[in-house]
Every structure is written in structure tokens, then in C-alpha cells.
Amino acid sequence: MSNLNSEMIGVESDITNMPIKTVPQSSTKRESRRRRLMAKAFKPAIREGTVVLFDQGFCSIANFMTGILVARACSKDEYGVYVLGFTLLVTVELVQRCLISVPLTVLSPHLEGRDYTAYLGNTLIHHFVFSGIATVGFVLAASILFLTKQGHGMRAVLIVLSFASVPMLLRDFMRYVLLAQLRVWQSLLMGLAANVAIVGMLSWSYVGGWLTAPVAYLILGGCSGLPAIIMLLSIGRYLRPAKNRLLHDLRKDWRFGRWTLAATGASMIGERSVPWFVLFWCGSSSVAVFGVLMAMAGIIRPLIMGVSAYLTPKLAHHIKSRGSASAIKVCMKVIGAMGILGGVYVVFMWVLGEKMVGLLYTVRYQGYLMTLGIIAIGTSLGAICTILKALIRVIGNPEIEFWSSGCASVVCIIISISLIPRLGILGAAIAITGTNLTFAVVTGLRIAWIARSPVISYGIRIGV
């Protein structure tokens, strides 16, 4: 026993006398920093946001490829008609988002159980009614052109849009429903299936030599329908329409969405009227060039729209748990990151944008570097505007978007009337940039003002 104790004492003495290896403090700091970065990178919000960016990226790539293929396959005049038709389609989608999708995104996180399923089911009915109204509107517009014997090419596009818009509106609605539930993977799968089919069919028609503007819209509508219907069936358990609440939910959406709709109307009067000003003073060929430059400068739009699509429902859930003060801080961080990215993007477009236009759209559309650079600046400002729109909607002050859009539209019209007749599409580019700058400044000042006191809006308590 004494021998064992002496051996143990010897071992302890050896261990005590062993030199202790110290880890350098700088290495410890690097390891700690690495762990924090990894923890942030694998946060659910980062993962979900990345998925939404991929989703938006695939959608934008499909639209981008559609524009490229139609521009290469058609004359400038026909491509100009395609751009005008796309403007109408986007406008209809924006109206649906204002009245139906955005209220759903903001208000649904505050509902649970039967209230939620009834609200979602009733909102689906509102969507179907709106799709029917849009179809009738396209038919009436085509009929007017037919009776006046004008716009043969535009008439064909309107006829196609009258039924192709139905599946496209359904797909847009279902994307907002899935994102409102933070089901980002399902949204990605729906978009991926539709966009792969769209690009494949467009490429086939381009190689075959039968791609036209109406055919492009037929492909967009046909390939959007099936994935949207499958996703609609997958959420069937959440759809429990309540007839006795149908008008109540419609009024609730209207109280919220009327301001966003009014803001969309103000934008139509301003920014979305710019291509029509170009058409009036410069002709459809200039509209085609302006459309190409807007599409080229819009290569960053997948990121912008992806951030907006994810930020709106995420902030709605964030406000419910942490309040609007925290949501404002999050938005300020996102705006800072987008500002840095936007600066890099503007430099990139000034250096390589002209070459990319020639490569993708042929040399017919080259020679407008100054216009392209100014549009790129406006697009970067538009990224900040998109984030500000998401913030003012979820904090329950959608009326700010209307007043800011109104101010921006006044600036846009003044610049357009003053410069487009003299400078052509360069004046249009300046109008776009001036519009986004005005919106960002007016909205930022308004948010800074209301951040001083709590606000109650539409039954949602929003305390700063």
C-alpha cells in the first residue's frame, strides 16, 4: 500500500512539473470570431433569407431570359409592344399585391386557429374575384383597340394576357401565401419548377423560329399554372372560408391595402408612366431601347425583390414578438448593407454594362452608357425604397407610402416633361433616379418622425 501511495505521489509530482502549453490570445480571439460568424451564418433567418434570394433569383432570371429571347427574335417595334404589355401585367400584379397579398402578409401573423384559416380561405376567394376582373379588363382593352382599328400588335398581346394572366396571378398570390407562413422551401420549389419550364419552352420556341410577344406570354402563363395549383392543394387544410366573414375580411384588407393601392396608383402616374412618355415623344423603338437598359440595369433586382419578399413577413413576425423599435433597427442594418452593395453594383455597370448589353441584346442596343449608368444609380436607390416600403407596411403606417409616392411622382412627371422631349431616354433615366431619391428622402424623414411615439393602427399595437 505504501508503494502504491509513493507511486501516485510520484505521478502527481510529474504532472505538476509538466510545462503548461498556453494558447496565444490572438488565436483564441480568432477562434471565437470564427464561431460567432458560423453561428450567424447558420441562423434560421439567414438560411431562410438565402432560400428566398434563390427563389427570387430564379424568377428574375426567367423574366430576364424572356426579355432577351424576345428582343433577339422580334423587331424593335414588336419588342416595344412586349415591354408595354409587361408593364400592364406588372401593374395588375401590383394591384393584387396591394389589396390582397400585402395585407395577408402583414395581418395573418396576428391571427391563430379558426380566425387564421377563415381569413386565408376568404382571401383566396378575393384573389379569384380579382383575377376575373383582370381578365375582363384585358378583354375590354383589346375590344377598344379592335373597334378603333388601332394597335394590332398590342391587341394580340391583350387577348393573350386576358387568360394567361390568370395562372400568373395565382402563382404570385401563392408565393405570398407561402412566404407569409415562412414556408420558403415550398416557395422555392414552386418557382423553380415554373421557371425551368418557362426557360426551356422559350428556348425551344426561339430555336424553332416561332417566338413572338404573344407566344412568350402564353408560355409564361402555361408554365406558371401547374406548380401554383399543386401548392394551392398542398395548403388545403389551412383554407376554411367563412361566408359570414367574407365582407368583414374584405373591408379589413381594404382598410390596410387602400393606402398601398393608392401608392401604386401614384407610382403608375409617375415612374410607370415613363415608358409611355418615351413612346409619345420618341417612338416605340426608343421604348425598346429603354426597356433593354432597364432590364440590364435590373440585374440586381433579384436581390432587391428577394430581400423585400422575405423581409416583409419576417418583420411582421418580428414585430409581434419584439416590437417595432427592434424592426426599425433591423431595417437600418439591411439598408446599410444594401447601400454598400449598391455602390459596388453601380461601378460594375459603368465599367462593364455596355459590353453586356451588346453581348446579350446585340449591338443594336449599344451606345447608351450614360443612360445605363444613371438607371443603375436609380436602381440602387430603388433597393433602399423597397426596404423602406416593407418597414412602413409592417409598422402599420401604409399611408406613408402613398404620400411619399405622390411626392416622387410629381418629381418624376416634372423631370419627364422637361427632359424627355430634349434628351430622349437619357431624360427618362434621370426621371427614374429622381423618383427613387425623392421617395427615399421623404419616407426616411417620416419614419424618423413617427419613431418618437407609439402608434396604434388597424388594431395592431405598435410600440416603439
BASE-260710 format. One record per residue (C-alpha): residue in one letter; y, z, x. Coordinates in pm, whole numbers, plus 32768, in hexadecimal, padded with zeros to 4 digits. Layout:
! BASE-260710
+---------+------+------+------+
! residuo !   c2 !   c3 !   c1 !
+---------+------+------+------+
!       A !    Y !    Z !    X !
...
+---------+------+------+------+
//
This chain:
! BASE-260710
+---------+------+------+------+
! residuo !   c2 !   c3 !   c1 !
+---------+------+------+------+
!       M ! 8000 ! 8000 ! 8000 !
!       S ! 80E9 ! 8054 ! 811C !
!       N ! 8098 ! 7F05 ! 81C0 !
!       L ! 80F0 ! 7E52 ! 807A !
!       N ! 823B ! 7F0A ! 8061 !
!       S ! 8290 ! 7EB7 ! 81C7 !
!       E ! 8244 ! 7D46 ! 8187 !
!       M ! 8322 ! 7D44 ! 8052 !
!       I ! 843B ! 7DEA ! 8113 !
!       G ! 8417 ! 7CE1 ! 8220 !
!       V ! 842A ! 7BC8 ! 811F !
!       E ! 8561 ! 7C61 ! 8081 !
!       S ! 85FC ! 7C7F ! 81D8 !
!       D ! 85B5 ! 7B12 ! 821F !
!       I ! 864B ! 7AA6 ! 80D3 !
!       T ! 877C ! 7B7D ! 810F !
!       N ! 87B0 ! 7AE9 ! 8266 !
!       M ! 878A ! 797F ! 81EE !
!       P ! 88D0 ! 78B9 ! 81FD !
!       I ! 8968 ! 7871 ! 80A6 !
!       K ! 89BF ! 7704 ! 8068 !
!       T ! 8B10 ! 76EA ! 7FBF !
!       V ! 8B67 ! 75BD ! 7EE4 !
!       P ! 8CBB ! 752A ! 7F39 !
!       Q ! 8DBD ! 7571 ! 7E2C !
!       S ! 8E24 ! 7402 ! 7E18 !
!       S ! 8CBA ! 73A0 ! 7DCF !
!       T ! 8CA8 ! 74A5 ! 7CBC !
!       K ! 8DE7 ! 741F ! 7C1F !
!       R ! 8D65 ! 72BB ! 7C2B !
!       E ! 8C21 ! 7323 ! 7B85 !
!       S ! 8CDF ! 73E1 ! 7A78 !
!       R ! 8DC2 ! 72B7 ! 7A3B !
!       R ! 8C95 ! 71D2 ! 7A25 !
!       R ! 8BF3 ! 72B2 ! 7924 !
!       R ! 8D2F ! 72BE ! 7851 !
!       L ! 8D4D ! 7143 ! 7858 !
!       M ! 8BE2 ! 7118 ! 77F5 !
!       A ! 8C0C ! 7215 ! 76DD !
!       K ! 8D3A ! 7156 ! 7659 !
!       A ! 8C8F ! 7006 ! 767C !
!       F ! 8B69 ! 7076 ! 75A8 !
!       K ! 8C31 ! 7120 ! 7498 !
!       P ! 8BD2 ! 70A3 ! 733C !
!       A ! 8D35 ! 7025 ! 7303 !
!       I ! 8D2B ! 6F52 ! 7441 !
!       R ! 8BD4 ! 6EC6 ! 73EC !
!       E ! 8C39 ! 6E74 ! 7288 !
!       G ! 8D82 ! 6DDD ! 72F7 !
!       T ! 8CCF ! 6CFF ! 73F2 !
!       V ! 8BE3 ! 6C82 ! 72E3 !
!       V ! 8D09 ! 6C2F ! 71FF !
!       L ! 8DB2 ! 6B73 ! 731D !
!       F ! 8C78 ! 6AA2 ! 734A !
!       D ! 8C6F ! 6A65 ! 71D2 !
!       Q ! 8DD9 ! 69F2 ! 71CA !
!       G ! 8DA4 ! 692A ! 7307 !
!       F ! 8C89 ! 685F ! 726F !
!       C ! 8D59 ! 681F ! 7136 !
!       S ! 8E87 ! 67AE ! 71FC !
!       I ! 8DB3 ! 66D3 ! 72E1 !
!       A ! 8D24 ! 6624 ! 71AF !
!       N ! 8E83 ! 65E5 ! 7125 !
!       F ! 8EF8 ! 6578 ! 727D !
!       M ! 8DD7 ! 6486 ! 72A6 !
!       T ! 8E15 ! 63FE ! 7149 !
!       G ! 8F7D ! 63B0 ! 71A0 !
!       I ! 8F1C ! 630D ! 72EA !
!       L ! 8E0F ! 6231 ! 7250 !
!       V ! 8EE6 ! 61C8 ! 7128 !
!       A ! 900C ! 617C ! 7210 !
!       R ! 8F2F ! 60A4 ! 72EF !
!       A ! 8E81 ! 5FF3 ! 71CE !
!       C ! 8FB1 ! 5FAE ! 70F2 !
!       S ! 9105 ! 5F13 ! 7110 !
!       K ! 9238 ! 5FED ! 713B !
!       D ! 9296 ! 5FBB ! 6FCE !
!       E ! 9140 ! 6029 ! 6F4E !
!       Y ! 913A ! 6150 ! 703B !
!       G ! 9293 ! 61AD ! 6FB8 !
!       V ! 91FF ! 61AF ! 6E58 !
!       Y ! 90E5 ! 628F ! 6ED5 !
!       V ! 91E5 ! 6383 ! 6F68 !
!       L ! 92A5 ! 638F ! 6E1F !
!       G ! 9162 ! 63C7 ! 6D5C !
!       F ! 90FF ! 64DD ! 6E4A !
!       T ! 9254 ! 657C ! 6E14 !
!       L ! 9210 ! 6584 ! 6C9D !
!       L ! 90B3 ! 6612 ! 6CCF !
!       V ! 9131 ! 6724 ! 6DB4 !
!       T ! 9241 ! 6777 ! 6CB9 !
!       V ! 9140 ! 67A1 ! 6BA2 !
!       E ! 906C ! 687F ! 6C84 !
!       L ! 919E ! 6950 ! 6CD7 !
!       V ! 91EE ! 6982 ! 6B67 !
!       Q ! 9089 ! 69F8 ! 6B28 !
!       R ! 90A0 ! 6AE7 ! 6C4E !
!       C ! 91EA ! 6B74 ! 6BD2 !
!       L ! 917C ! 6BB2 ! 6A6C !
!       I ! 900C ! 6C04 ! 6A9D !
!       S ! 8F8A ! 6C2B ! 6C01 !
!       V ! 909C ! 6CFE ! 6CA1 !
!       P ! 90B1 ! 6DF9 ! 6B7F !
!       L ! 8F35 ! 6E15 ! 6B90 !
!       T ! 8F44 ! 6E58 ! 6D06 !
!       V ! 9051 ! 6F64 ! 6CE9 !
!       L ! 8FEF ! 7011 ! 6BA5 !
!       S ! 8E71 ! 700C ! 6BAA !
!       P ! 8E47 ! 710D ! 6CC6 !
!       H ! 8EE8 ! 720E ! 6BDF !
!       L ! 8DE1 ! 71D8 ! 6ACE !
!       E ! 8C7F ! 725C ! 6AB9 !
!       G ! 8B4D ! 723F ! 69DC !
!       R ! 8B76 ! 719D ! 6889 !
!       D ! 8CEA ! 7168 ! 68BD !
!       Y ! 8CA3 ! 7096 ! 69F2 !
!       T ! 8B8D ! 6FBE ! 695E !
!       A ! 8C58 ! 6F7E ! 6821 !
!       Y ! 8D8C ! 6F21 ! 68EA !
!       L ! 8CC7 ! 6E35 ! 69CC !
!       G ! 8C1A ! 6D8E ! 68A4 !
!       N ! 8D61 ! 6D5E ! 67EB !
!       T ! 8E03 ! 6CD1 ! 6924 !
!       L ! 8CEE ! 6BCD ! 6939 !
!       I ! 8D43 ! 6B61 ! 67D6 !
!       H ! 8EB1 ! 6B45 ! 6838 !
!       H ! 8E46 ! 6A65 ! 695A !
!       F ! 8D85 ! 6978 ! 6876 !
!       V ! 8EAD ! 695D ! 6788 !
!       F ! 8F94 ! 6910 ! 68AA !
!       S ! 8EA7 ! 6802 ! 692F !
!       G ! 8EAE ! 675C ! 67D9 !
!       I ! 9029 ! 6761 ! 67D4 !
!       A ! 9034 ! 66C8 ! 6932 !
!       T ! 8F49 ! 65B1 ! 68C6 !
!       V ! 9022 ! 655F ! 679A !
!       G ! 9157 ! 655F ! 6879 !
!       F ! 90C2 ! 6462 ! 696B !
!       V ! 9055 ! 6382 ! 6849 !
!       L ! 91AE ! 638D ! 67AC !
!       A ! 9254 ! 6337 ! 68F8 !
!       A ! 9168 ! 620F ! 6929 !
!       S ! 91AD ! 619C ! 67C3 !
!       I ! 9324 ! 61A2 ! 67FB !
!       L ! 9301 ! 60CC ! 6934 !
!       F ! 921D ! 5FDD ! 6874 !
!       L ! 9311 ! 5FB7 ! 6753 !
!       T ! 9436 ! 5F7F ! 683C !
!       K ! 9365 ! 5E8D ! 690D !
!       Q ! 93C1 ! 5F3E ! 6A4F !
!       G ! 930A ! 5FE3 ! 6B70 !
!       H ! 91BB ! 5F31 ! 6B57 !
!       G ! 9132 ! 5FE3 ! 6C8B !
!       M ! 91B5 ! 6135 ! 6C1B !
!       R ! 9126 ! 60FA ! 6AC0 !
!       A ! 8FC7 ! 60D1 ! 6B4E !
!       V ! 8FEB ! 6211 ! 6C1A !
!       L ! 905F ! 62D5 ! 6AE8 !
!       I ! 8F3A ! 625B ! 6A19 !
!       V ! 8E45 ! 62CB ! 6B25 !
!       L ! 8EF5 ! 641A ! 6B4D !
!       S ! 8ED8 ! 645C ! 69D8 !
!       F ! 8D65 ! 64AA ! 69FF !
!       A ! 8D3F ! 64DC ! 6B79 !
!       S ! 8E36 ! 65FF ! 6B6B !
!       V ! 8D4E ! 66CE ! 6A8B !
!       P ! 8C43 ! 671B ! 6B94 !
!       M ! 8D4E ! 673C ! 6CA0 !
!       L ! 8E06 ! 6842 ! 6BD2 !
!       L ! 8CC0 ! 68F8 ! 6B90 !
!       R ! 8C72 ! 6905 ! 6D03 !
!       D ! 8DCF ! 698C ! 6D4F !
!       F ! 8DAC ! 6A94 ! 6C3E !
!       M ! 8C54 ! 6B02 ! 6CB5 !
!       R ! 8CD4 ! 6B29 ! 6E18 !
!       Y ! 8DDA ! 6C1F ! 6DA2 !
!       V ! 8CDA ! 6CDB ! 6CD0 !
!       L ! 8BF1 ! 6D03 ! 6DF9 !
!       L ! 8D08 ! 6D6C ! 6EE4 !
!       A ! 8D8C ! 6E65 ! 6DE5 !
!       Q ! 8C35 ! 6F07 ! 6DF6 !
!       L ! 8C3C ! 6EE7 ! 6F75 !
!       R ! 8B00 ! 6E12 ! 6F60 !
!       V ! 8B71 ! 6D40 ! 7086 !
!       W ! 8A1A ! 6CB9 ! 70E9 !
!       Q ! 89DE ! 6C25 ! 6F8F !
!       S ! 8B34 ! 6B82 ! 6F9B !
!       L ! 8AE2 ! 6AF1 ! 70F0 !
!       L ! 8997 ! 6A62 ! 7075 !
!       M ! 8A3B ! 69C2 ! 6F45 !
!       G ! 8B4C ! 6926 ! 7018 !
!       L ! 8A5C ! 68B4 ! 7126 !
!       A ! 8975 ! 6806 ! 702E !
!       A ! 8A97 ! 6755 ! 6F82 !
!       N ! 8B4E ! 66EE ! 70BE !
!       V ! 8A1D ! 6669 ! 7175 !
!       A ! 89CE ! 6592 ! 7046 !
!       I ! 8B3A ! 651C ! 702E !
!       V ! 8B54 ! 64B5 ! 719B !
!       G ! 8A01 ! 640A ! 718E !
!       M ! 8A51 ! 6341 ! 7056 !
!       L ! 8BAA ! 62E4 ! 70D5 !
!       S ! 8B1C ! 626B ! 7220 !
!       W ! 8A13 ! 619F ! 716B !
!       S ! 8B17 ! 60FA ! 708A !
!       Y ! 8BFD ! 60B7 ! 71B4 !
!       V ! 8AE9 ! 600F ! 727D !
!       G ! 8A81 ! 5F4B ! 7147 !
!       G ! 8BE4 ! 5ECC ! 7116 !
!       W ! 8C13 ! 5F49 ! 6FB0 !
!       L ! 8CE9 ! 607B ! 6FEB !
!       T ! 8E26 ! 607C ! 6F18 !
!       A ! 8F0C ! 618E ! 6E96 !
!       P ! 8E58 ! 61AB ! 6D44 !
!       V ! 8D02 ! 61AB ! 6DF0 !
!       A ! 8D77 ! 62C4 ! 6ED5 !
!       Y ! 8DD4 ! 639B ! 6DA8 !
!       L ! 8C87 ! 634C ! 6D01 !
!       I ! 8BD2 ! 63C8 ! 6E37 !
!       L ! 8CA8 ! 6502 ! 6E4D !
!       G ! 8C5F ! 6558 ! 6CE3 !
!       G ! 8AEF ! 64FF ! 6CE3 !
!       C ! 8A9A ! 65C3 ! 6E1C !
!       S ! 8B5F ! 66F6 ! 6DAB !
!       G ! 8AB0 ! 6720 ! 6C5D !
!       L ! 8948 ! 6783 ! 6CAC !
!       P ! 898E ! 6898 ! 6DAC !
!       A ! 8A96 ! 692D ! 6CC3 !
!       I ! 89A5 ! 692F ! 6B9B !
!       I ! 8895 ! 69D6 ! 6C6D !
!       M ! 8985 ! 6AEA ! 6CD7 !
!       L ! 89F9 ! 6B14 ! 6B70 !
!       L ! 8891 ! 6B4E ! 6B04 !
!       S ! 885F ! 6C46 ! 6C20 !
!       I ! 896E ! 6D2E ! 6B97 !
!       G ! 88F7 ! 6D16 ! 6A2F !
!       R ! 88B3 ! 6E8B ! 6A1D !
!       Y ! 8A24 ! 6ED1 ! 6A56 !
!       L ! 8A93 ! 6DF2 ! 6936 !
!       R ! 8AA8 ! 6EAE ! 67ED !
!       P ! 8BC2 ! 6E11 ! 6724 !
!       A ! 8C5D ! 6EED ! 6619 !
!       K ! 8CFD ! 6E26 ! 6500 !
!       N ! 8DCB ! 6F4D ! 648B !
!       R ! 8E6B ! 6F61 ! 65E6 !
!       L ! 8E96 ! 6DED ! 6627 !
!       L ! 9006 ! 6DE1 ! 65C9 !
!       H ! 9046 ! 6F36 ! 6665 !
!       D ! 8FC4 ! 6EBE ! 67B6 !
!       L ! 9082 ! 6D79 ! 6791 !
!       R ! 91C6 ! 6E39 ! 675A !
!       K ! 9178 ! 6F1A ! 6883 !
!       D ! 9141 ! 6DEE ! 6965 !
!       W ! 927B ! 6D4C ! 68DB !
!       R ! 9354 ! 6E7D ! 691F !
!       F ! 92E4 ! 6E71 ! 6A88 !
!       G ! 92B4 ! 6CFC ! 6ABA !
!       R ! 93F4 ! 6C83 ! 6A12 !
!       W ! 94BF ! 6CDF ! 6B46 !
!       T ! 93CD ! 6C30 ! 6C30 !
!       L ! 93CD ! 6B05 ! 6B46 !
!       A ! 9549 ! 6B05 ! 6B41 !
!       A ! 9544 ! 6B12 ! 6CBE !
!       T ! 9457 ! 69E9 ! 6CC1 !
!       G ! 9543 ! 692E ! 6BDA !
!       A ! 9662 ! 697D ! 6CC4 !
!       S ! 9594 ! 68FC ! 6DE9 !
!       M ! 9545 ! 67BC ! 6D29 !
!       I ! 96B7 ! 6787 ! 6CEF !
!       G ! 96F2 ! 67BC ! 6E60 !
!       E ! 95E9 ! 6787 ! 6F6A !
!       R ! 94EE ! 66C9 ! 6E95 !
!       S ! 95F9 ! 65D6 ! 6E24 !
!       V ! 963E ! 6566 ! 6F89 !
!       P ! 9536 ! 644D ! 6F86 !
!       W ! 95D1 ! 63CD ! 6E44 !
!       F ! 972B ! 63CF ! 6EE1 !
!       V ! 9698 ! 6307 ! 7001 !
!       L ! 95FB ! 6215 ! 6F08 !
!       F ! 9749 ! 61E7 ! 6E53 !
!       W ! 981C ! 61A7 ! 6F87 !
!       C ! 9724 ! 611C ! 7085 !
!       G ! 95F9 ! 6086 ! 6FCC !
!       S ! 9483 ! 60C7 ! 6FB9 !
!       S ! 9447 ! 6062 ! 7125 !
!       S ! 9526 ! 617E ! 7198 !
!       V ! 9469 ! 6267 ! 70AD !
!       A ! 932B ! 61FE ! 715F !
!       V ! 93C2 ! 624B ! 72B6 !
!       F ! 944C ! 6396 ! 7239 !
!       G ! 92F6 ! 63ED ! 71A9 !
!       V ! 924C ! 63A2 ! 72F4 !
!       L ! 9342 ! 6478 ! 73B7 !
!       M ! 931E ! 6597 ! 72BF !
!       A ! 91A4 ! 6580 ! 72DD !
!       M ! 91B5 ! 6570 ! 7458 !
!       A ! 929F ! 669B ! 746A !
!       G ! 91BA ! 674B ! 7375 !
!       I ! 909B ! 6775 ! 7469 !
!       I ! 90F6 ! 68E6 ! 7473 !
!       R ! 90EC ! 6904 ! 72F9 !
!       P ! 8F79 ! 6964 ! 72EE !
!       L ! 8FD5 ! 6A9E ! 73AD !
!       I ! 9105 ! 6ADF ! 72D1 !
!       M ! 904B ! 6AAF ! 718B !
!       G ! 8F1D ! 6B6F ! 7207 !
!       V ! 8FF4 ! 6C9B ! 7262 !
!       S ! 90A2 ! 6C8A ! 7110 !
!       A ! 8F5E ! 6C61 ! 704C !
!       Y ! 8EC6 ! 6D94 ! 70EF !
!       L ! 9003 ! 6E63 ! 7110 !
!       T ! 905A ! 6E66 ! 6F9D !
!       P ! 8F16 ! 6F04 ! 6F17 !
!       K ! 8EF4 ! 6FDF ! 704C !
!       L ! 9053 ! 706A ! 701F !
!       A ! 900F ! 70A3 ! 6EAD !
!       H ! 8EE6 ! 7180 ! 6F07 !
!       H ! 8FAC ! 721A ! 7026 !
!       I ! 90CB ! 7282 ! 6F42 !
!       K ! 8FD9 ! 7325 ! 6E50 !
!       S ! 8F53 ! 7408 ! 6F62 !
!       R ! 9078 ! 7435 ! 7055 !
!       G ! 91BB ! 73D2 ! 6FA9 !
!       S ! 92BE ! 72C4 ! 6FDC !
!       A ! 935E ! 7359 ! 7114 !
!       S ! 921C ! 731D ! 71D4 !
!       A ! 9202 ! 71BD ! 7140 !
!       I ! 9360 ! 7167 ! 71B8 !
!       K ! 930A ! 71DC ! 7318 !
!       V ! 91D0 ! 7105 ! 7317 !
!       C ! 929B ! 6FD5 ! 72AA !
!       M ! 939C ! 700A ! 73BA !
!       K ! 9287 ! 7008 ! 74C0 !
!       V ! 91F6 ! 6EC9 ! 742C !
!       I ! 934F ! 6E25 ! 742B !
!       G ! 937F ! 6E80 ! 759A !
!       A ! 9230 ! 6DE6 ! 75F7 !
!       M ! 9279 ! 6CAC ! 752B !
!       G ! 93CF ! 6C8E ! 75CE !
!       I ! 9335 ! 6C85 ! 772A !
!       L ! 922D ! 6B8C ! 76BB !
!       G ! 9335 ! 6AB7 ! 760E !
!       G ! 9401 ! 6A9F ! 774F !
!       V ! 92D5 ! 6A21 ! 7810 !
!       Y ! 9287 ! 692A ! 76FB !
!       V ! 93EA ! 6899 ! 76F9 !
!       V ! 93DE ! 685B ! 7871 !
!       F ! 928A ! 67B5 ! 784A !
!       M ! 930C ! 66CA ! 773B !
!       W ! 943D ! 6663 ! 7808 !
!       V ! 935F ! 6612 ! 7934 !
!       L ! 922C ! 6571 ! 7896 !
!       G ! 9280 ! 6533 ! 7727 !
!       E ! 92F1 ! 63CB ! 7753 !
!       K ! 91B2 ! 636B ! 780B !
!       M ! 90DC ! 6411 ! 7702 !
!       V ! 918D ! 6350 ! 75EE !
!       G ! 913C ! 6208 ! 769B !
!       L ! 8FD6 ! 626E ! 76DC !
!       L ! 8F8D ! 62E2 ! 7579 !
!       Y ! 906E ! 6209 ! 74A0 !
!       T ! 90A1 ! 60D4 ! 757F !
!       V ! 91E0 ! 606C ! 7630 !
!       R ! 9282 ! 6006 ! 74E6 !
!       Y ! 92EC ! 616F ! 74B6 !
!       Q ! 936C ! 61B6 ! 7616 !
!       G ! 94D7 ! 61C9 ! 7684 !
!       Y ! 9542 ! 6300 ! 75C3 !
!       L ! 9521 ! 6416 ! 76C5 !
!       M ! 9669 ! 64C3 ! 7667 !
!       T ! 9608 ! 64C8 ! 74F7 !
!       L ! 94AD ! 654A ! 7549 !
!       G ! 9539 ! 6661 ! 7623 !
!       I ! 962B ! 66D7 ! 7517 !
!       I ! 9517 ! 66D6 ! 7412 !
!       A ! 9444 ! 67A6 ! 7501 !
!       I ! 955A ! 68AA ! 7515 !
!       G ! 956D ! 68AE ! 739B !
!       T ! 93F5 ! 68DA ! 7384 !
!       S ! 9403 ! 6A08 ! 746A !
!       L ! 950F ! 6AA1 ! 738F !
!       G ! 9434 ! 6A4F ! 7264 !
!       A ! 9324 ! 6B2B ! 72F8 !
!       I ! 940E ! 6C56 ! 72EC !
!       C ! 9475 ! 6BF9 ! 7188 !
!       T ! 9307 ! 6BF3 ! 711C !
!       I ! 92CB ! 6D53 ! 719E !
!       L ! 9409 ! 6DD3 ! 70F8 !
!       K ! 9398 ! 6D3A ! 6FAE !
!       A ! 924D ! 6DF4 ! 6FC2 !
!       L ! 9305 ! 6F3A ! 7003 !
!       I ! 9402 ! 6F24 ! 6EE7 !
!       R ! 92EF ! 6EC9 ! 6DF1 !
!       V ! 920B ! 6FED ! 6E41 !
!       I ! 9324 ! 70EF ! 6E47 !
!       G ! 9375 ! 708A ! 6CE1 !
!       N ! 94BD ! 6FD0 ! 6D18 !
!       P ! 9469 ! 6E60 ! 6CDA !
!       E ! 95CA ! 6E22 ! 6C5A !
!       I ! 9641 ! 6E2A ! 6DC4 !
!       E ! 957E ! 6CEA ! 6E02 !
!       F ! 963B ! 6C3F ! 6CE9 !
!       W ! 9795 ! 6C9D ! 6D64 !
!       S ! 9740 ! 6C49 ! 6ECC !
!       S ! 96A9 ! 6AFC ! 6E64 !
!       G ! 97DD ! 6AB2 ! 6D95 !
!       C ! 98C4 ! 6AEC ! 6EBC !
!       A ! 97E2 ! 6A1E ! 6F9D !
!       S ! 97D6 ! 6900 ! 6EA2 !
!       V ! 9951 ! 68F2 ! 6E89 !
!       V ! 9961 ! 68D3 ! 7004 !
!       C ! 984D ! 67CB ! 6FFF !
!       I ! 98FB ! 66F2 ! 6EFA !
!       I ! 9A4B ! 6708 ! 6FAA !
!       I ! 99B1 ! 66A2 ! 70F8 !
!       S ! 98DF ! 658F ! 7058 !
!       I ! 9A03 ! 64EF ! 6F9E !
!       S ! 9ADE ! 6509 ! 70D1 !
!       L ! 99F0 ! 6491 ! 71E0 !
!       I ! 98D1 ! 63BF ! 7153 !
!       P ! 99AF ! 6292 ! 70F2 !
!       R ! 9A3D ! 628F ! 7256 !
!       L ! 991C ! 630B ! 732E !
!       G ! 97EB ! 62AF ! 7260 !
!       I ! 96B6 ! 6383 ! 729D !
!       L ! 976A ! 6442 ! 73B3 !
!       G ! 984F ! 64CD ! 72A4 !
!       A ! 971A ! 6524 ! 71D7 !
!       A ! 968B ! 65E5 ! 72FF !
!       I ! 97CF ! 66AA ! 7323 !
!       A ! 97C4 ! 66F8 ! 71AF !
!       I ! 9661 ! 6782 ! 71CA !
!       T ! 96BF ! 6860 ! 72F1 !
!       G ! 97FD ! 68DC ! 724A !
!       T ! 9739 ! 6933 ! 7110 !
!       N ! 963C ! 6A0E ! 71C3 !
!       L ! 9745 ! 6AB6 ! 7297 !
!       T ! 9811 ! 6B10 ! 7164 !
!       F ! 96E1 ! 6B9C ! 70AE !
!       A ! 9679 ! 6C72 ! 71D7 !
!       V ! 97D5 ! 6D06 ! 7207 !
!       V ! 9818 ! 6D51 ! 7097 !
!       T ! 96BE ! 6DE7 ! 705E !
!       G ! 96C7 ! 6EB7 ! 719A !
!       L ! 9817 ! 6F4F ! 713B !
!       R ! 979A ! 6F9C ! 6FDC !
!       I ! 965E ! 7046 ! 705A !
!       A ! 972B ! 711A ! 7149 !
!       W ! 9803 ! 7186 ! 7023 !
!       I ! 96EC ! 71E8 ! 6F30 !
!       A ! 9625 ! 729C ! 7042 !
!       R ! 9715 ! 73C2 ! 7021 !
!       S ! 9698 ! 743C ! 6ECF !
!       P ! 9555 ! 743C ! 6E02 !
!       V ! 952D ! 732F ! 6CFA !
!       I ! 9466 ! 7326 ! 6BB8 !
!       S ! 940C ! 71C8 ! 6B48 !
!       Y ! 9318 ! 7145 ! 6A3F !
!       G ! 9267 ! 7292 ! 6A26 !
!       I ! 9211 ! 729D ! 6B99 !
!       R ! 929A ! 73C6 ! 6C53 !
!       I ! 9324 ! 7353 ! 6D9F !
!       G ! 93B3 ! 7467 ! 6E74 !
!       V ! 944A ! 7431 ! 6FC9 !
+---------+------+------+------+
//
